[in-house]
């Protein structure tokens, strides 16, 4: 697993979410925490500031450590 530091900007490939009506796609976020092989990524909503958004996590990361397959 690649080393991730808190605050690093990453891209996360997320599936569609029927509850929040989020479309599937690639979103940008920042690393919020790293716990073992799990990376928590904070995804802020565009235009709403850093306080508004959602936290997602993933364990699968591409070789270059940029794209994370989220859940």
N, CA, C, O and CB atoms as a CASP TS submission, in Angstrom:
PFRMAT TS
TARGET T0000
AUTHOR 0000-0000-0000
METHOD Language model
MODEL 1
PARENT N/A
ATOM      1  N   UNK     1       0.828  -1.174   0.000  1.00  0.00           N
ATOM      2  CA  UNK     1       0.000   0.000   0.000  1.00  0.00           C
ATOM      3  C   UNK     1       0.879   1.246   0.000  1.00  0.00           C
ATOM      4  O   UNK     1       1.902   1.300   0.682  1.00  0.00           O
ATOM      5  CB  UNK     1      -0.946  -0.007   1.203  1.00  0.00           C
ATOM      6  N   UNK     2       0.476   2.218  -0.754  1.00  0.00           N
ATOM      7  CA  UNK     2       1.224   3.469  -0.827  1.00  0.00           C
ATOM      8  C   UNK     2       1.091   4.241   0.482  1.00  0.00           C
ATOM      9  O   UNK     2       0.121   4.083   1.222  1.00  0.00           O
ATOM     10  CB  UNK     2       0.732   4.326  -2.010  1.00  0.00           C
ATOM     11  N   UNK     3       2.080   5.071   0.744  1.00  0.00           N
ATOM     12  CA  UNK     3       2.023   5.925   1.924  1.00  0.00           C
ATOM     13  C   UNK     3       1.149   7.134   1.625  1.00  0.00           C
ATOM     14  O   UNK     3       1.312   7.790   0.596  1.00  0.00           O
ATOM     15  CB  UNK     3       3.444   6.367   2.363  1.00  0.00           C
ATOM     16  N   UNK     4       0.236   7.420   2.517  1.00  0.00           N
ATOM     17  CA  UNK     4      -0.635   8.581   2.379  1.00  0.00           C
ATOM     18  C   UNK     4      -0.453   9.473   3.589  1.00  0.00           C
ATOM     19  O   UNK     4      -0.454   8.999   4.725  1.00  0.00           O
ATOM     20  CB  UNK     4      -2.119   8.160   2.223  1.00  0.00           C
ATOM     21  N   UNK     5      -0.299  10.745   3.349  1.00  0.00           N
ATOM     22  CA  UNK     5      -0.215  11.688   4.455  1.00  0.00           C
ATOM     23  C   UNK     5      -1.553  12.419   4.568  1.00  0.00           C
ATOM     24  O   UNK     5      -2.260  12.597   3.576  1.00  0.00           O
ATOM     25  CB  UNK     5       0.964  12.698   4.252  1.00  0.00           C
ATOM     26  N   UNK     6      -1.878  12.825   5.750  1.00  0.00           N
ATOM     27  CA  UNK     6      -3.126  13.541   5.994  1.00  0.00           C
ATOM     28  C   UNK     6      -3.102  14.841   5.191  1.00  0.00           C
ATOM     29  O   UNK     6      -2.113  15.575   5.216  1.00  0.00           O
ATOM     30  CB  UNK     6      -3.328  13.825   7.524  1.00  0.00           C
ATOM     31  N   UNK     7      -4.186  15.118   4.487  1.00  0.00           N
ATOM     32  CA  UNK     7      -4.296  16.340   3.701  1.00  0.00           C
ATOM     33  C   UNK     7      -3.910  16.184   2.239  1.00  0.00           C
ATOM     34  O   UNK     7      -4.068  17.128   1.466  1.00  0.00           O
ATOM     35  CB  UNK     7      -3.455  17.390   4.311  1.00  0.00           C
ATOM     36  N   UNK     8      -3.404  15.012   1.834  1.00  0.00           N
ATOM     37  CA  UNK     8      -3.022  14.799   0.434  1.00  0.00           C
ATOM     38  C   UNK     8      -4.275  14.774  -0.433  1.00  0.00           C
ATOM     39  O   UNK     8      -5.268  14.138  -0.079  1.00  0.00           O
ATOM     40  CB  UNK     8      -2.214  13.476   0.268  1.00  0.00           C
ATOM     41  N   UNK     9      -4.228  15.471  -1.575  1.00  0.00           N
ATOM     42  CA  UNK     9      -5.340  15.478  -2.523  1.00  0.00           C
ATOM     43  C   UNK     9      -5.303  14.203  -3.347  1.00  0.00           C
ATOM     44  O   UNK     9      -4.263  13.849  -3.902  1.00  0.00           O
ATOM     45  CB  UNK     9      -5.285  16.725  -3.443  1.00  0.00           C
ATOM     46  N   UNK    10      -6.435  13.510  -3.428  1.00  0.00           N
ATOM     47  CA  UNK    10      -6.523  12.264  -4.172  1.00  0.00           C
ATOM     48  C   UNK    10      -7.809  12.251  -4.988  1.00  0.00           C
ATOM     49  O   UNK    10      -8.714  13.052  -4.753  1.00  0.00           O
ATOM     50  CB  UNK    10      -6.463  11.047  -3.221  1.00  0.00           C
ATOM     51  N   UNK    11      -7.879  11.341  -5.939  1.00  0.00           N
ATOM     52  CA  UNK    11      -9.085  11.130  -6.721  1.00  0.00           C
ATOM     53  C   UNK    11      -9.693   9.805  -6.284  1.00  0.00           C
ATOM     54  O   UNK    11      -8.979   8.822  -6.084  1.00  0.00           O
ATOM     55  CB  UNK    11      -8.785  11.142  -8.257  1.00  0.00           C
ATOM     56  N   UNK    12     -11.018   9.784  -6.136  1.00  0.00           N
ATOM     57  CA  UNK    12     -11.715   8.600  -5.677  1.00  0.00           C
ATOM     58  C   UNK    12     -12.780   8.226  -6.693  1.00  0.00           C
ATOM     59  O   UNK    12     -13.618   9.054  -7.052  1.00  0.00           O
ATOM     60  CB  UNK    12     -12.336   8.828  -4.284  1.00  0.00           C
ATOM     61  N   UNK    13     -12.752   6.983  -7.157  1.00  0.00           N
ATOM     62  CA  UNK    13     -13.780   6.474  -8.062  1.00  0.00           C
ATOM     63  C   UNK    13     -14.903   5.916  -7.203  1.00  0.00           C
ATOM     64  O   UNK    13     -14.723   4.905  -6.524  1.00  0.00           O
ATOM     65  CB  UNK    13     -13.207   5.380  -9.042  1.00  0.00           C
ATOM     66  N   UNK    14     -16.068   6.570  -7.227  1.00  0.00           N
ATOM     67  CA  UNK    14     -17.187   6.176  -6.376  1.00  0.00           C
ATOM     68  C   UNK    14     -18.328   5.604  -7.201  1.00  0.00           C
ATOM     69  O   UNK    14     -18.591   6.070  -8.309  1.00  0.00           O
ATOM     70  CB  UNK    14     -17.677   7.366  -5.558  1.00  0.00           C
ATOM     71  N   UNK    15     -19.012   4.590  -6.662  1.00  0.00           N
ATOM     72  CA  UNK    15     -20.213   4.074  -7.330  1.00  0.00           C
ATOM     73  C   UNK    15     -21.389   5.017  -7.074  1.00  0.00           C
ATOM     74  O   UNK    15     -21.297   5.932  -6.256  1.00  0.00           O
ATOM     75  CB  UNK    15     -20.549   2.634  -6.834  1.00  0.00           C
ATOM     76  N   UNK    16     -22.478   4.785  -7.775  1.00  0.00           N
ATOM     77  CA  UNK    16     -23.682   5.587  -7.571  1.00  0.00           C
ATOM     78  C   UNK    16     -24.273   5.292  -6.199  1.00  0.00           C
ATOM     79  O   UNK    16     -24.200   4.162  -5.716  1.00  0.00           O
ATOM     80  CB  UNK    16     -24.723   5.311  -8.679  1.00  0.00           C
ATOM     81  N   UNK    17     -24.859   6.306  -5.574  1.00  0.00           N
ATOM     82  CA  UNK    17     -25.475   6.153  -4.253  1.00  0.00           C
ATOM     83  C   UNK    17     -26.959   6.509  -4.364  1.00  0.00           C
ATOM     84  O   UNK    17     -27.290   7.666  -4.622  1.00  0.00           O
ATOM     85  CB  UNK    17     -24.757   7.056  -3.181  1.00  0.00           C
ATOM     86  N   UNK    18     -27.861   5.535  -4.174  1.00  0.00           N
ATOM     87  CA  UNK    18     -29.294   5.828  -4.310  1.00  0.00           C
ATOM     88  C   UNK    18     -29.837   6.706  -3.186  1.00  0.00           C
ATOM     89  O   UNK    18     -30.858   7.367  -3.370  1.00  0.00           O
ATOM     90  CB  UNK    18     -30.075   4.539  -4.356  1.00  0.00           C
ATOM     91  N   UNK    19     -29.178   6.727  -2.027  1.00  0.00           N
ATOM     92  CA  UNK    19     -29.671   7.506  -0.888  1.00  0.00           C
ATOM     93  C   UNK    19     -29.381   8.994  -1.044  1.00  0.00           C
ATOM     94  O   UNK    19     -30.252   9.827  -0.791  1.00  0.00           O
ATOM     95  CB  UNK    19     -29.050   6.997   0.403  1.00  0.00           C
ATOM     96  N   UNK    20     -28.156   9.336  -1.462  1.00  0.00           N
ATOM     97  CA  UNK    20     -27.799  10.748  -1.630  1.00  0.00           C
ATOM     98  C   UNK    20     -27.973  11.218  -3.065  1.00  0.00           C
ATOM     99  O   UNK    20     -27.774  12.397  -3.359  1.00  0.00           O
ATOM    100  CB  UNK    20     -26.369  10.980  -1.189  1.00  0.00           C
ATOM    101  N   UNK    21     -28.341  10.310  -3.959  1.00  0.00           N
ATOM    102  CA  UNK    21     -28.492  10.582  -5.398  1.00  0.00           C
ATOM    103  C   UNK    21     -27.189  11.034  -6.040  1.00  0.00           C
ATOM    104  O   UNK    21     -27.201  11.771  -7.026  1.00  0.00           O
ATOM    105  CB  UNK    21     -29.560  11.643  -5.621  1.00  0.00           C
ATOM    106  N   UNK    22     -26.054  10.589  -5.478  1.00  0.00           N
ATOM    107  CA  UNK    22     -24.744  10.902  -6.044  1.00  0.00           C
ATOM    108  C   UNK    22     -24.527  10.016  -7.276  1.00  0.00           C
ATOM    109  O   UNK    22     -24.728   8.803  -7.219  1.00  0.00           O
ATOM    110  CB  UNK    22     -23.600  10.689  -4.984  1.00  0.00           C
ATOM    111  N   UNK    23     -24.124  10.621  -8.368  1.00  0.00           N
ATOM    112  CA  UNK    23     -23.843   9.872  -9.589  1.00  0.00           C
ATOM    113  C   UNK    23     -22.495   9.171  -9.476  1.00  0.00           C
ATOM    114  O   UNK    23     -21.596   9.645  -8.781  1.00  0.00           O
ATOM    115  CB  UNK    23     -23.863  10.803 -10.818  1.00  0.00           C
ATOM    116  N   UNK    24     -22.363   8.047 -10.158  1.00  0.00           N
ATOM    117  CA  UNK    24     -21.073   7.356 -10.188  1.00  0.00           C
ATOM    118  C   UNK    24     -20.072   8.206 -10.954  1.00  0.00           C
ATOM    119  O   UNK    24     -20.430   8.876 -11.923  1.00  0.00           O
ATOM    120  CB  UNK    24     -21.204   5.945 -10.833  1.00  0.00           C
ATOM    121  N   UNK    25     -18.819   8.177 -10.517  1.00  0.00           N
ATOM    122  CA  UNK    25     -17.801   8.956 -11.195  1.00  0.00           C
ATOM    123  C   UNK    25     -16.555   9.108 -10.357  1.00  0.00           C
ATOM    124  O   UNK    25     -16.417   8.484  -9.305  1.00  0.00           O
ATOM    125  CB  UNK    25     -18.337  10.305 -11.558  1.00  0.00           C
ATOM    126  N   UNK    26     -15.651   9.940 -10.829  1.00  0.00           N
ATOM    127  CA  UNK    26     -14.395  10.204 -10.128  1.00  0.00           C
ATOM    128  C   UNK    26     -14.502  11.563  -9.460  1.00  0.00           C
ATOM    129  O   UNK    26     -14.790  12.568 -10.110  1.00  0.00           O
ATOM    130  CB  UNK    26     -13.170  10.151 -11.102  1.00  0.00           C
ATOM    131  N   UNK    27     -14.266  11.583  -8.154  1.00  0.00           N
ATOM    132  CA  UNK    27     -14.367  12.796  -7.361  1.00  0.00           C
ATOM    133  C   UNK    27     -13.021  13.085  -6.706  1.00  0.00           C
ATOM    134  O   UNK    27     -12.226  12.173  -6.477  1.00  0.00           O
ATOM    135  CB  UNK    27     -15.482  12.667  -6.296  1.00  0.00           C
ATOM    136  N   UNK    28     -12.768  14.362  -6.404  1.00  0.00           N
ATOM    137  CA  UNK    28     -11.533  14.756  -5.713  1.00  0.00           C
ATOM    138  C   UNK    28     -11.830  14.943  -4.235  1.00  0.00           C
ATOM    139  O   UNK    28     -12.895  15.420  -3.844  1.00  0.00           O
ATOM    140  CB  UNK    28     -10.934  16.062  -6.323  1.00  0.00           C
ATOM    141  N   UNK    29     -10.845  14.549  -3.423  1.00  0.00           N
ATOM    142  CA  UNK    29     -10.991  14.712  -1.988  1.00  0.00           C
ATOM    143  C   UNK    29      -9.631  14.789  -1.324  1.00  0.00           C
ATOM    144  O   UNK    29      -8.602  14.734  -1.997  1.00  0.00           O
ATOM    145  CB  UNK    29     -11.807  13.569  -1.396  1.00  0.00           C
ATOM    146  N   UNK    30      -9.623  14.915  -0.006  1.00  0.00           N
ATOM    147  CA  UNK    30      -8.375  14.952   0.746  1.00  0.00           C
ATOM    148  C   UNK    30      -8.368  13.812   1.759  1.00  0.00           C
ATOM    149  O   UNK    30      -9.411  13.436   2.294  1.00  0.00           O
ATOM    150  CB  UNK    30      -8.191  16.324   1.456  1.00  0.00           C
ATOM    151  N   UNK    31      -7.186  13.270   2.012  1.00  0.00           N
ATOM    152  CA  UNK    31      -7.041  12.178   2.965  1.00  0.00           C
ATOM    153  C   UNK    31      -7.310  12.721   4.365  1.00  0.00           C
ATOM    154  O   UNK    31      -6.660  13.666   4.812  1.00  0.00           O
ATOM    155  CB  UNK    31      -5.621  11.530   2.874  1.00  0.00           C
ATOM    156  N   UNK    32      -8.272  12.114   5.048  1.00  0.00           N
ATOM    157  CA  UNK    32      -8.659  12.553   6.380  1.00  0.00           C
ATOM    158  C   UNK    32      -7.996  11.702   7.468  1.00  0.00           C
ATOM    159  O   UNK    32      -7.598  12.225   8.509  1.00  0.00           O
ATOM    160  CB  UNK    32     -10.176  12.501   6.527  1.00  0.00           C
ATOM    161  N   UNK    33      -7.878  10.408   7.228  1.00  0.00           N
ATOM    162  CA  UNK    33      -7.194   9.534   8.173  1.00  0.00           C
ATOM    163  C   UNK    33      -6.670   8.296   7.458  1.00  0.00           C
ATOM    164  O   UNK    33      -7.163   7.934   6.390  1.00  0.00           O
ATOM    165  CB  UNK    33      -8.135   9.132   9.323  1.00  0.00           C
ATOM    166  N   UNK    34      -5.684   7.659   8.042  1.00  0.00           N
ATOM    167  CA  UNK    34      -5.134   6.399   7.543  1.00  0.00           C
ATOM    168  C   UNK    34      -5.093   5.448   8.730  1.00  0.00           C
ATOM    169  O   UNK    34      -4.452   5.734   9.741  1.00  0.00           O
ATOM    170  CB  UNK    34      -3.697   6.591   6.893  1.00  0.00           C
ATOM    171  N   UNK    35      -5.777   4.318   8.604  1.00  0.00           N
ATOM    172  CA  UNK    35      -5.831   3.343   9.682  1.00  0.00           C
ATOM    173  C   UNK    35      -5.532   1.966   9.085  1.00  0.00           C
ATOM    174  O   UNK    35      -6.413   1.325   8.514  1.00  0.00           O
ATOM    175  CB  UNK    35      -7.228   3.364  10.404  1.00  0.00           C
ATOM    176  N   UNK    36      -4.290   1.523   9.222  1.00  0.00           N
ATOM    177  CA  UNK    36      -3.887   0.251   8.633  1.00  0.00           C
ATOM    178  C   UNK    36      -3.892   0.342   7.120  1.00  0.00           C
ATOM    179  O   UNK    36      -3.207   1.182   6.537  1.00  0.00           O
ATOM    180  CB  UNK    36      -4.807  -0.878   9.100  1.00  0.00           C
ATOM    181  N   UNK    37      -4.680  -0.540   6.476  1.00  0.00           N
ATOM    182  CA  UNK    37      -4.772  -0.486   5.020  1.00  0.00           C
ATOM    183  C   UNK    37      -6.043   0.230   4.566  1.00  0.00           C
ATOM    184  O   UNK    37      -6.441   0.105   3.408  1.00  0.00           O
ATOM    185  CB  UNK    37      -4.730  -1.897   4.438  1.00  0.00           C
ATOM    186  N   UNK    38      -6.680   0.975   5.462  1.00  0.00           N
ATOM    187  CA  UNK    38      -7.892   1.715   5.128  1.00  0.00           C
ATOM    188  C   UNK    38      -7.583   3.211   5.096  1.00  0.00           C
ATOM    189  O   UNK    38      -6.962   3.744   6.015  1.00  0.00           O
ATOM    190  CB  UNK    38      -9.026   1.409   6.146  1.00  0.00           C
ATOM    191  N   UNK    39      -8.017   3.877   4.040  1.00  0.00           N
ATOM    192  CA  UNK    39      -7.796   5.313   3.874  1.00  0.00           C
ATOM    193  C   UNK    39      -9.147   6.007   3.890  1.00  0.00           C
ATOM    194  O   UNK    39     -10.019   5.681   3.085  1.00  0.00           O
ATOM    195  CB  UNK    39      -7.020   5.624   2.552  1.00  0.00           C
ATOM    196  N   UNK    40      -9.332   6.960   4.795  1.00  0.00           N
ATOM    197  CA  UNK    40     -10.553   7.756   4.832  1.00  0.00           C
ATOM    198  C   UNK    40     -10.348   9.040   4.050  1.00  0.00           C
ATOM    199  O   UNK    40      -9.368   9.753   4.266  1.00  0.00           O
ATOM    200  CB  UNK    40     -10.966   8.066   6.285  1.00  0.00           C
ATOM    201  N   UNK    41     -11.263   9.336   3.148  1.00  0.00           N
ATOM    202  CA  UNK    41     -11.142  10.509   2.273  1.00  0.00           C
ATOM    203  C   UNK    41     -12.349  11.414   2.478  1.00  0.00           C
ATOM    204  O   UNK    41     -13.491  10.963   2.391  1.00  0.00           O
ATOM    205  CB  UNK    41     -11.022  10.086   0.776  1.00  0.00           C
ATOM    206  N   UNK    42     -12.091  12.712   2.754  1.00  0.00           N
ATOM    207  CA  UNK    42     -13.154  13.703   2.897  1.00  0.00           C
ATOM    208  C   UNK    42     -13.454  14.306   1.541  1.00  0.00           C
ATOM    209  O   UNK    42     -12.569  14.867   0.895  1.00  0.00           O
ATOM    210  CB  UNK    42     -12.763  14.805   3.912  1.00  0.00           C
ATOM    211  N   UNK    43     -14.705  14.191   1.107  1.00  0.00           N
ATOM    212  CA  UNK    43     -15.147  14.731  -0.169  1.00  0.00           C
ATOM    213  C   UNK    43     -16.034  15.940   0.118  1.00  0.00           C
ATOM    214  O   UNK    43     -17.138  15.781   0.640  1.00  0.00           O
ATOM    215  CB  UNK    43     -15.907  13.650  -1.018  1.00  0.00           C
ATOM    216  N   UNK    44     -15.570  17.144  -0.214  1.00  0.00           N
ATOM    217  CA  UNK    44     -16.387  18.340   0.030  1.00  0.00           C
ATOM    218  C   UNK    44     -17.273  18.601  -1.176  1.00  0.00           C
ATOM    219  O   UNK    44     -16.898  18.312  -2.313  1.00  0.00           O
ATOM    220  CB  UNK    44     -15.493  19.580   0.327  1.00  0.00           C
ATOM    221  N   UNK    45     -18.455  19.153  -0.915  1.00  0.00           N
ATOM    222  CA  UNK    45     -19.374  19.499  -1.980  1.00  0.00           C
ATOM    223  C   UNK    45     -18.900  20.766  -2.655  1.00  0.00           C
ATOM    224  O   UNK    45     -18.462  21.694  -1.974  1.00  0.00           O
ATOM    225  CB  UNK    45     -20.803  19.665  -1.446  1.00  0.00           C
ATOM    226  N   UNK    46     -18.975  20.834  -3.962  1.00  0.00           N
ATOM    227  CA  UNK    46     -18.540  22.027  -4.697  1.00  0.00           C
ATOM    228  C   UNK    46     -19.390  23.229  -4.316  1.00  0.00           C
ATOM    229  O   UNK    46     -20.620  23.171  -4.314  1.00  0.00           O
ATOM    230  CB  UNK    46     -18.614  21.788  -6.215  1.00  0.00           C
ATOM    231  N   UNK    47     -18.708  24.315  -3.995  1.00  0.00           N
ATOM    232  CA  UNK    47     -19.400  25.554  -3.695  1.00  0.00           C
ATOM    233  C   UNK    47     -19.930  25.676  -2.286  1.00  0.00           C
ATOM    234  O   UNK    47     -20.543  26.690  -1.951  1.00  0.00           O
ATOM    235  CB  UNK    47     -20.503  25.718  -4.620  1.00  0.00           C
ATOM    236  N   UNK    48     -19.713  24.672  -1.444  1.00  0.00           N
ATOM    237  CA  UNK    48     -20.255  24.719  -0.094  1.00  0.00           C
ATOM    238  C   UNK    48     -19.187  24.806   0.983  1.00  0.00           C
ATOM    239  O   UNK    48     -19.521  24.785   2.168  1.00  0.00           O
ATOM    240  CB  UNK    48     -21.102  23.519   0.147  1.00  0.00           C
ATOM    241  N   UNK    49     -17.928  24.901   0.619  1.00  0.00           N
ATOM    242  CA  UNK    49     -16.861  25.009   1.611  1.00  0.00           C
ATOM    243  C   UNK    49     -16.407  23.652   2.110  1.00  0.00           C
ATOM    244  O   UNK    49     -16.982  22.618   1.770  1.00  0.00           O
ATOM    245  CB  UNK    49     -17.316  25.851   2.777  1.00  0.00           C
ATOM    246  N   UNK    50     -15.364  23.678   2.924  1.00  0.00           N
ATOM    247  CA  UNK    50     -14.783  22.431   3.400  1.00  0.00           C
ATOM    248  C   UNK    50     -15.582  21.777   4.514  1.00  0.00           C
ATOM    249  O   UNK    50     -15.380  20.595   4.793  1.00  0.00           O
ATOM    250  CB  UNK    50     -13.392  22.676   3.870  1.00  0.00           C
ATOM    251  N   UNK    51     -16.484  22.510   5.159  1.00  0.00           N
ATOM    252  CA  UNK    51     -17.251  21.935   6.264  1.00  0.00           C
ATOM    253  C   UNK    51     -18.387  21.044   5.781  1.00  0.00           C
ATOM    254  O   UNK    51     -18.866  20.203   6.542  1.00  0.00           O
ATOM    255  CB  UNK    51     -17.808  23.038   7.137  1.00  0.00           C
ATOM    256  N   UNK    52     -18.828  21.202   4.547  1.00  0.00           N
ATOM    257  CA  UNK    52     -19.936  20.424   4.020  1.00  0.00           C
ATOM    258  C   UNK    52     -19.411  19.377   3.054  1.00  0.00           C
ATOM    259  O   UNK    52     -18.698  19.700   2.104  1.00  0.00           O
ATOM    260  CB  UNK    52     -20.965  21.333   3.329  1.00  0.00           C
ATOM    261  N   UNK    53     -19.761  18.134   3.294  1.00  0.00           N
ATOM    262  CA  UNK    53     -19.322  17.061   2.428  1.00  0.00           C
ATOM    263  C   UNK    53     -19.608  15.721   3.066  1.00  0.00           C
ATOM    264  O   UNK    53     -20.498  15.600   3.908  1.00  0.00           O
ATOM    265  CB  UNK    53     -17.842  17.194   2.113  1.00  0.00           C
ATOM    266  N   UNK    54     -18.845  14.706   2.660  1.00  0.00           N
ATOM    267  CA  UNK    54     -19.038  13.382   3.228  1.00  0.00           C
ATOM    268  C   UNK    54     -17.707  12.665   3.290  1.00  0.00           C
ATOM    269  O   UNK    54     -16.774  13.001   2.561  1.00  0.00           O
ATOM    270  CB  UNK    54     -20.057  12.569   2.410  1.00  0.00           C
ATOM    271  N   UNK    55     -17.623  11.672   4.166  1.00  0.00           N
ATOM    272  CA  UNK    55     -16.414  10.894   4.363  1.00  0.00           C
ATOM    273  C   UNK    55     -16.610   9.537   3.709  1.00  0.00           C
ATOM    274  O   UNK    55     -17.618   8.873   3.947  1.00  0.00           O
ATOM    275  CB  UNK    55     -16.074  10.747   5.872  1.00  0.00           C
ATOM    276  N   UNK    56     -15.660   9.123   2.892  1.00  0.00           N
ATOM    277  CA  UNK    56     -15.710   7.806   2.269  1.00  0.00           C
ATOM    278  C   UNK    56     -14.391   7.106   2.527  1.00  0.00           C
ATOM    279  O   UNK    56     -13.398   7.748   2.870  1.00  0.00           O
ATOM    280  CB  UNK    56     -16.000   7.907   0.742  1.00  0.00           C
ATOM    281  N   UNK    57     -14.378   5.817   2.367  1.00  0.00           N
ATOM    282  CA  UNK    57     -13.166   5.067   2.632  1.00  0.00           C
ATOM    283  C   UNK    57     -12.881   4.062   1.547  1.00  0.00           C
ATOM    284  O   UNK    57     -13.768   3.691   0.779  1.00  0.00           O
ATOM    285  CB  UNK    57     -13.261   4.373   3.953  1.00  0.00           C
ATOM    286  N   UNK    58     -11.646   3.623   1.484  1.00  0.00           N
ATOM    287  CA  UNK    58     -11.249   2.652   0.480  1.00  0.00           C
ATOM    288  C   UNK    58      -9.983   1.945   0.905  1.00  0.00           C
ATOM    289  O   UNK    58      -9.216   2.447   1.726  1.00  0.00           O
ATOM    290  CB  UNK    58     -11.053   3.323  -0.873  1.00  0.00           C
ATOM    291  N   UNK    59      -9.775   0.775   0.336  1.00  0.00           N
ATOM    292  CA  UNK    59      -8.555   0.034   0.607  1.00  0.00           C
ATOM    293  C   UNK    59      -7.817  -0.294  -0.679  1.00  0.00           C
ATOM    294  O   UNK    59      -6.665  -0.726  -0.627  1.00  0.00           O
ATOM    295  CB  UNK    59      -8.867  -1.240   1.370  1.00  0.00           C
ATOM    296  N   UNK    60      -8.446  -0.103  -1.829  1.00  0.00           N
ATOM    297  CA  UNK    60      -7.806  -0.415  -3.100  1.00  0.00           C
ATOM    298  C   UNK    60      -7.279   0.855  -3.747  1.00  0.00           C
ATOM    299  O   UNK    60      -8.027   1.806  -3.976  1.00  0.00           O
ATOM    300  CB  UNK    60      -8.785  -1.131  -4.042  1.00  0.00           C
ATOM    301  N   UNK    61      -5.986   0.861  -4.038  1.00  0.00           N
ATOM    302  CA  UNK    61      -5.337   2.061  -4.558  1.00  0.00           C
ATOM    303  C   UNK    61      -4.523   1.684  -5.795  1.00  0.00           C
ATOM    304  O   UNK    61      -3.916   0.614  -5.828  1.00  0.00           O
ATOM    305  CB  UNK    61      -4.431   2.725  -3.473  1.00  0.00           C
ATOM    306  N   UNK    62      -4.502   2.539  -6.799  1.00  0.00           N
ATOM    307  CA  UNK    62      -3.731   2.257  -8.001  1.00  0.00           C
ATOM    308  C   UNK    62      -2.236   2.345  -7.713  1.00  0.00           C
ATOM    309  O   UNK    62      -1.816   2.830  -6.663  1.00  0.00           O
ATOM    310  CB  UNK    62      -4.116   3.225  -9.126  1.00  0.00           C
ATOM    311  N   UNK    63      -1.446   1.867  -8.670  1.00  0.00           N
ATOM    312  CA  UNK    63       0.005   1.811  -8.482  1.00  0.00           C
ATOM    313  C   UNK    63       0.628   3.178  -8.228  1.00  0.00           C
ATOM    314  O   UNK    63       1.577   3.292  -7.453  1.00  0.00           O
ATOM    315  CB  UNK    63       0.651   1.186  -9.689  1.00  0.00           C
ATOM    316  N   UNK    64       0.100   4.216  -8.874  1.00  0.00           N
ATOM    317  CA  UNK    64       0.686   5.546  -8.670  1.00  0.00           C
ATOM    318  C   UNK    64       0.143   6.226  -7.410  1.00  0.00           C
ATOM    319  O   UNK    64       0.585   7.320  -7.061  1.00  0.00           O
ATOM    320  CB  UNK    64       0.417   6.428  -9.888  1.00  0.00           C
ATOM    321  N   UNK    65      -0.811   5.586  -6.726  1.00  0.00           N
ATOM    322  CA  UNK    65      -1.309   6.125  -5.467  1.00  0.00           C
ATOM    323  C   UNK    65      -2.196   7.334  -5.607  1.00  0.00           C
ATOM    324  O   UNK    65      -2.349   8.101  -4.656  1.00  0.00           O
ATOM    325  CB  UNK    65      -0.181   6.469  -4.604  1.00  0.00           C
ATOM    326  N   UNK    66      -2.791   7.525  -6.781  1.00  0.00           N
ATOM    327  CA  UNK    66      -3.613   8.714  -6.990  1.00  0.00           C
ATOM    328  C   UNK    66      -5.098   8.375  -7.003  1.00  0.00           C
ATOM    329  O   UNK    66      -5.895   9.094  -6.402  1.00  0.00           O
ATOM    330  CB  UNK    66      -3.228   9.399  -8.293  1.00  0.00           C
ATOM    331  N   UNK    67      -5.486   7.291  -7.677  1.00  0.00           N
ATOM    332  CA  UNK    67      -6.899   6.946  -7.807  1.00  0.00           C
ATOM    333  C   UNK    67      -7.258   5.864  -6.803  1.00  0.00           C
ATOM    334  O   UNK    67      -6.619   4.813  -6.753  1.00  0.00           O
ATOM    335  CB  UNK    67      -7.224   6.481  -9.242  1.00  0.00           C
ATOM    336  N   UNK    68      -8.278   6.126  -6.010  1.00  0.00           N
ATOM    337  CA  UNK    68      -8.734   5.194  -4.988  1.00  0.00           C
ATOM    338  C   UNK    68     -10.114   4.689  -5.387  1.00  0.00           C
ATOM    339  O   UNK    68     -10.974   5.469  -5.797  1.00  0.00           O
ATOM    340  CB  UNK    68      -8.764   5.866  -3.578  1.00  0.00           C
ATOM    341  N   UNK    69     -10.319   3.387  -5.265  1.00  0.00           N
ATOM    342  CA  UNK    69     -11.640   2.815  -5.525  1.00  0.00           C
ATOM    343  C   UNK    69     -12.446   2.906  -4.242  1.00  0.00           C
ATOM    344  O   UNK    69     -12.186   2.165  -3.295  1.00  0.00           O
ATOM    345  CB  UNK    69     -11.541   1.332  -6.028  1.00  0.00           C
ATOM    346  N   UNK    70     -13.417   3.803  -4.199  1.00  0.00           N
ATOM    347  CA  UNK    70     -14.186   4.049  -2.992  1.00  0.00           C
ATOM    348  C   UNK    70     -15.386   3.145  -2.870  1.00  0.00           C
ATOM    349  O   UNK    70     -15.685   2.342  -3.754  1.00  0.00           O
ATOM    350  CB  UNK    70     -14.627   5.466  -2.950  1.00  0.00           C
ATOM    351  N   UNK    71     -16.080   3.301  -1.729  1.00  0.00           N
ATOM    352  CA  UNK    71     -17.290   2.510  -1.485  1.00  0.00           C
ATOM    353  C   UNK    71     -18.452   3.451  -1.240  1.00  0.00           C
ATOM    354  O   UNK    71     -19.574   2.999  -1.012  1.00  0.00           O
ATOM    355  CB  UNK    71     -17.102   1.545  -0.282  1.00  0.00           C
TER
END
